[in-house]
Amino acid sequence: MSAATARIDTDALRHNLGQIRNRAPASKIMAVIKANAYGHGMVAIAQALADADSLAVARVEEGIQLREAGIACPIVVLEGICNADELGLAGQHSLETVVHCREQIILMEQNSGSGADLWLKLDTGMNRLGSTAEEFAEAHRRLVNLPSANRDPGLMSHFSSADVAESETSQEQLRKFLETTAGLPGERSLANSAGILNIPASHLEWVRPGLSLYGVSPVAGKTGQDLGLRPVMRFSTWLLATRNLVVGDTVGYGCRWQAARPTRLGIAACGYGDGYPWALPEGTPLRVKGKHAGLAGRVSMDMIAFDLGADSDARIGDEVLLWGETELPVEEIAAAAQSIPYELLCRVSERVSREIVTSQAPIG
């Protein structure tokens, strides 16, 4: 049995999918489950998202993993292919691939029998992946003319700053995308989670929610709860030990935390080896038996210490909540670590067990 557990609530996941549909009712949903579904467990999340119109991953091997698990819906590989072997695997496993550079087009022209459905990416200002506006029409023509083309390629771009309300950058990206793709056949996709929330004009034929599916806000200053979302991951561990401290006792590596009063210290079986951030400062909130506790000293590889308070009745084996309920959202813990929720969720390690639940009842 793992010490730390991530309980994955598929009812919350489906609720969030419904909220996204309500926000973009005319759009199809490409649910983004790359990076092990943002740490939630890719196959289980894919199985729970049967109502999504398609799924998106970053890499070919992720798509193959889903196919081998029996996932039959359309799957889009957002980074596309790197070589002829990946091109062949994409075709073999019916993976739709994103094309973002001329080298990929040449590869497809040279290996035209291995093609799969395609999306053509336009760089509208993020300067990461995508054809320039000047190259786009010619790239589109070459993809349409591939002997293996099954349909017109989809048209795609990506926002850089949609999390900022009324961003001029986002409006310029939207304008450039609409202008460059005007008159070209193919369904369009631009809106990520933040675009779905902040830029309704960007919804178009497809939206690509990622973080919001997992009940986490992509918008600065708001939690998922503020947006009507429910957290999917509940990250917790258990109380491993307690000890009584007197004034002046120090805790952990570097003796950085010192008891200012007599108190009771808790030790829990979770650390940065499990994905709990090393950078978290003293006082970061946790909940033990539903009561507040504050982190004491540095996060270790396998353990954390926290101030329970002198009157605590906590006992060994009690649950320690690290994040994941409305009282302790991951957005708050990420801010304390001077990080982002994406990173915290993706860092939850393989030694943390994922327990899939529906209506808070374990599955299986």
C-alpha positions in Angstrom: 0.0 0.0 0.0 1.3 3.4 -0.9 1.7 6.0 1.8 0.4 8.9 -0.3 -2.8 8.5 -2.3 -4.3 10.6 -5.1 -8.1 10.0 -5.2 -9.4 10.7 -8.7 -13.1 11.6 -8.7 -14.5 10.7 -12.1 -17.9 12.3 -11.3 -16.1 15.6 -10.8 -14.3 15.1 -14.1 -17.6 14.6 -15.9 -19.1 17.5 -14.1 -16.3 19.7 -15.4 -16.7 18.4 -18.9 -20.4 19.4 -18.7 -19.4 22.9 -17.5 -17.1 23.3 -20.5 -19.9 22.2 -22.8 -22.2 24.8 -21.2 -19.5 27.4 -21.9 -19.0 26.4 -25.5 -22.2 24.6 -26.6 -21.6 24.9 -30.3 -18.1 23.5 -30.2 -16.7 19.9 -30.1 -14.4 19.1 -27.2 -10.9 17.8 -27.6 -10.0 16.8 -24.1 -6.3 17.2 -23.3 -4.9 14.3 -21.3 -1.2 14.7 -22.0 1.5 14.2 -19.3 -0.4 11.3 -17.7 -3.6 13.4 -17.7 -1.9 16.2 -15.8 -0.8 13.6 -13.2 -4.3 12.1 -12.8 -3.7 8.8 -14.7 -4.1 9.0 -18.5 -5.9 5.7 -19.2 -8.4 6.0 -16.4 -9.2 9.6 -17.3 -9.6 8.7 -21.0 -12.1 5.9 -20.0 -14.0 8.4 -17.9 -14.2 11.0 -20.7 -16.2 8.8 -23.1 -18.5 11.8 -23.8 -15.6 13.9 -25.2 -15.5 14.2 -28.9 -11.7 13.5 -29.1 -8.7 13.3 -26.9 -5.3 15.0 -27.2 -1.9 13.9 -26.1 1.6 15.4 -26.6 3.5 12.5 -28.0 3.0 9.5 -30.2 3.8 7.0 -27.4 1.0 8.5 -25.3 -1.4 7.8 -28.1 -0.2 4.3 -28.5 -0.6 3.7 -24.8 -4.2 4.7 -25.1 -4.9 2.5 -28.1 -3.3 -0.5 -26.3 -5.7 0.2 -23.4 -8.6 -0.1 -25.7 -9.4 3.6 -26.2 -11.0 3.8 -29.7 -12.1 7.5 -30.0 -10.1 10.0 -32.1 -6.7 10.9 -30.6 -4.7 14.0 -31.6 -0.9 14.1 -31.1 -0.2 17.8 -30.4 3.5 17.7 -31.0 3.2 15.7 -34.1 5.8 13.2 -35.4 9.6 13.4 -35.3 10.6 10.8 -37.8 9.4 8.2 -40.3 9.0 5.5 -37.6 6.6 7.8 -35.6 4.8 8.6 -38.8 4.2 4.9 -39.5 3.1 4.3 -35.9 0.7 7.2 -36.0 -0.9 5.7 -39.1 -0.9 2.2 -37.7 -2.7 3.4 -34.5 -5.0 5.9 -36.3 -3.5 8.9 -34.5 -4.3 12.3 -35.8 -1.1 14.3 -35.9 -0.4 18.1 -35.7 1.9 19.4 -38.5 3.9 22.4 -37.4 6.9 22.7 -39.7 8.0 22.1 -43.3 10.3 19.2 -42.3 7.2 17.2 -41.2 5.5 17.9 -44.5 8.5 16.7 -46.4 8.6 13.6 -44.3 4.9 12.9 -45.1 5.5 13.5 -48.8 8.3 11.0 -48.8 6.3 8.4 -46.8 2.8 9.2 -48.1 1.5 5.7 -47.6 1.8 6.0 -43.8 -0.4 9.1 -43.3 -3.1 9.7 -40.8 -5.6 12.5 -40.3 -3.8 15.8 -39.8 -4.1 19.2 -38.2 -2.0 22.1 -39.5 -0.7 24.5 -36.8 -0.4 28.2 -37.3 2.0 30.3 -35.1 -0.1 33.3 -34.2 2.5 34.8 -31.8 3.6 32.2 -29.2 6.7 31.4 -31.3 6.9 27.8 -30.2 5.3 25.6 -32.9 3.5 26.3 -36.1 3.9 27.6 -39.6 4.1 31.4 -40.2 1.1 33.2 -41.7 3.1 33.5 -44.9 3.8 29.8 -45.1 0.4 28.6 -44.0 -1.6 28.5 -47.3 1.2 26.6 -49.1 1.6 24.2 -46.2 -2.1 23.6 -46.3 -2.0 23.0 -50.1 0.7 20.4 -49.7 -1.2 18.5 -47.0 -4.4 18.5 -49.0 -2.4 17.0 -51.9 -0.9 14.1 -50.0 -2.1 10.8 -51.5 -2.9 9.5 -48.0 -5.0 12.5 -47.0 -8.4 11.3 -45.7 -9.9 14.7 -45.2 -9.0 18.3 -45.2 -6.6 19.0 -42.3 -7.9 20.7 -39.2 -6.5 24.2 -38.5 -5.1 24.9 -35.1 -3.2 27.5 -33.1 -2.5 28.2 -29.4 -3.0 31.2 -27.1 -0.1 32.5 -25.1 -2.0 34.8 -22.7 -5.6 33.8 -22.6 -5.5 33.6 -18.8 -5.3 37.4 -18.8 -8.8 38.9 -19.1 -9.2 41.2 -22.1 -5.6 40.5 -23.2 -4.7 42.5 -26.3 -2.3 39.8 -27.2 -5.0 37.2 -27.3 -7.3 39.4 -29.4 -4.4 39.8 -31.9 -3.8 36.1 -32.0 -7.5 35.5 -32.6 -7.6 38.1 -35.4 -4.5 36.6 -37.0 -5.9 33.0 -36.8 -9.2 34.0 -38.3 -7.6 36.1 -41.1 -5.1 33.4 -42.0 -7.5 30.5 -42.1 -10.3 32.4 -43.8 -11.4 30.6 -46.9 -9.5 27.4 -46.1 -11.5 24.2 -45.7 -11.0 22.4 -42.4 -12.3 22.7 -38.8 -10.6 25.1 -36.5 -9.3 24.9 -33.0 -7.8 27.7 -30.9 -9.3 27.9 -27.4 -7.6 26.3 -24.5 -9.1 26.3 -21.0 -8.5 30.0 -20.5 -9.7 30.8 -24.0 -12.9 28.9 -23.3 -13.5 31.0 -20.2 -12.3 34.4 -21.3 -12.6 34.6 -25.1 -16.0 33.2 -26.4 -15.2 34.3 -29.9 -12.3 31.8 -30.0 -14.5 28.7 -29.4 -15.0 28.0 -33.1 -15.5 24.3 -34.2 -13.3 22.8 -31.5 -12.2 23.7 -28.0 -9.2 22.1 -26.2 -9.7 22.1 -22.4 -6.9 20.8 -20.3 -6.5 22.2 -16.8 -10.2 23.1 -16.4 -11.2 19.5 -16.9 -9.4 18.6 -13.7 -11.3 21.3 -11.7 -8.4 23.8 -11.6 -8.6 27.4 -12.6 -6.5 28.6 -15.5 -7.3 32.2 -14.6 -5.1 34.1 -12.2 -6.8 35.1 -8.9 -9.6 32.5 -9.2 -10.0 28.9 -8.1 -11.8 26.2 -9.9 -14.6 26.5 -7.4 -15.1 30.2 -8.4 -15.6 29.0 -12.0 -18.1 26.2 -11.1 -15.6 23.4 -11.4 -14.9 20.6 -9.0 -11.4 19.3 -8.1 -10.7 15.9 -9.5 -7.6 15.0 -7.5 -7.6 14.7 -3.8 -4.0 14.3 -2.7 -3.5 12.9 0.9 -1.4 10.8 3.1 -1.5 9.6 6.7 0.0 10.6 10.0 3.2 8.6 10.6 4.3 9.9 14.0 3.8 12.7 16.5 6.1 14.2 19.1 5.8 16.9 21.7 8.0 19.9 21.4 9.1 22.5 23.9 10.1 26.1 23.2 13.3 26.2 21.2 13.1 22.7 19.6 14.1 22.7 16.0 12.7 20.6 13.2 14.1 19.1 10.0 17.1 19.7 7.8 19.0 22.9 8.5 17.1 23.4 11.8 15.2 26.2 10.1 11.9 25.9 12.0 11.9 26.5 15.8 9.1 26.0 18.2 8.0 29.4 19.6 5.7 27.7 22.1 5.0 24.2 23.4 3.3 22.3 20.7 2.7 18.9 19.1 4.4 18.0 15.9 3.0 15.7 13.2 5.1 13.7 10.7 3.4 12.5 7.5 4.5 10.0 4.9 4.9 12.2 1.9 7.7 14.4 0.5 9.2 15.7 -2.7 9.8 12.1 -3.8 6.0 11.9 -4.0 5.6 15.2 -5.8 4.9 17.5 -2.7 7.0 20.6 -3.6 10.3 21.1 -1.8 9.9 24.9 -2.3 6.9 25.1 0.0 7.5 27.6 2.9 6.9 27.1 6.6 3.2 27.6 7.5 1.9 26.1 4.2 -1.6 24.8 5.1 -2.5 21.2 5.5 -5.6 19.6 7.1 -5.4 16.8 9.6 -8.8 15.3 10.6 -10.4 18.3 9.0 -8.4 20.8 11.1 -5.8 23.3 10.0 -2.0 22.5 10.4 1.0 24.4 9.1 4.1 23.0 7.5 7.1 23.1 9.9 10.7 23.0 8.4 11.8 21.8 5.0 10.0 19.2 2.9 12.1 16.0 2.9 12.2 13.3 0.2 9.7 11.0 2.0 8.3 13.0 4.9 6.9 16.3 6.0 6.5 17.8 9.5 3.8 20.2 10.6 2.6 22.0 13.6 -0.6 20.4 15.0 -1.0 22.7 17.9 -0.6 21.8 21.6 -4.3 20.7 21.9 -4.4 18.5 18.9 -6.0 15.0 19.3 -4.6 13.7 16.0 -3.5 10.1 16.1 -1.1 8.0 14.0 -3.0 6.8 11.0 -5.2 9.8 10.7 -5.5 11.3 7.2 -3.5 14.3 6.2 -4.9 16.3 3.3 -2.3 18.0 1.1 -4.6 19.5 -1.5 -7.7 18.9 -3.4 -10.9 20.0 -1.6 -12.6 23.4 -1.7 -11.0 24.2 1.6 -7.5 23.4 0.3 -7.4 24.0 -3.4 -4.2 23.1 -5.4 -4.1 26.7 -6.6 -3.4 27.8 -3.1 -0.6 25.3 -2.6 0.9 26.2 -6.0 1.0 29.9 -5.1 2.7 29.1 -1.8 5.4 27.2 -3.8 5.7 30.1 -6.2 4.7 27.6 -9.0 1.6 26.8 -11.0 -1.1 24.1 -10.5 0.0 22.4 -13.8 3.4 21.7 -12.3 2.2 20.4 -9.0 -0.3 18.0 -10.6 2.1 16.7 -13.1 4.8 16.1 -10.4 2.7 13.7 -8.4 5.0 10.7 -8.7 4.4 7.1 -9.7 4.8 5.8 -6.1 1.6 7.7 -5.2 -1.3 5.3 -5.8 -4.2 6.6 -7.9 -7.5 5.5 -6.5 -10.3 6.0 -9.0 -13.6 6.9 -7.3 -17.1 7.7 -8.4 -19.4 9.6 -6.0 -16.5 9.1 -3.5 -16.9 5.3 -3.7 -13.8 3.4 -5.0 -14.2 1.6 -8.3 -13.2 -2.1 -8.4 
